[in-house]
Amino acid sequence: MNAEELKNMQTPLKEKYRNYPESAVITLKAQGKVGEGISCKVDTGRALVEAGLHPATGGTGMLACSGDMLLEALAACAGVTLKAVATAIGVDIRDGMIKAEGDLDFKGTLGVSKEVPVGFQNIRLTFELDSNATSEQMASLKKLTERYCVVYQTLLKGVNVETRFV
């Protein structure tokens, strides 16, 4: 896809969202079903993923870890956003790798220490790109990828989460 094709695809959507702002608000959904043992089966829309405990919390390592899935979502969203931004501004990315790494202290998750927070303490997002982009273009790619990546912005800013048991 080139910049013109991307623009042609997105222009009608942008116009619709400007004229009918409520049409831009959608609800994405995910659903999991409690599985065997300590696991949860999540339908990704493309495949069924079974998540379980990380080995650092007693898991076997045979099931997906939800923390890994969060980092995978970040890497995927950042990669797609990067390619869209690069296409829009005319930067050729010949090849690239997006790495998301996060640091967890499992003493919090396992209740060993109430002083240790549950969750990631640090997340690093690294882009290794093969491109002919100038340093100015790379700075634009970074700025715009960060600005428009949904998962990145959600993690960065945080979001209210409402929990209900019915």
Buried (B, 14 or more C-beta within 10 A) or exposed (E): EEEEEBEEEEEEEEEEEEEEEEEEEEEEEEEBEEBEEEBBBBEEEEEEBBBBBBEBBEBEEEBBBBBEBBBBBBBBBBBBBBBBBBBBEEBEBEEBEBEBEBEBBBBBBEEEEEEBEEEBEEBEBEBEBEBEBEEEBBEBBEEBBBEBBBBBBEBEEEEEEEEEEE
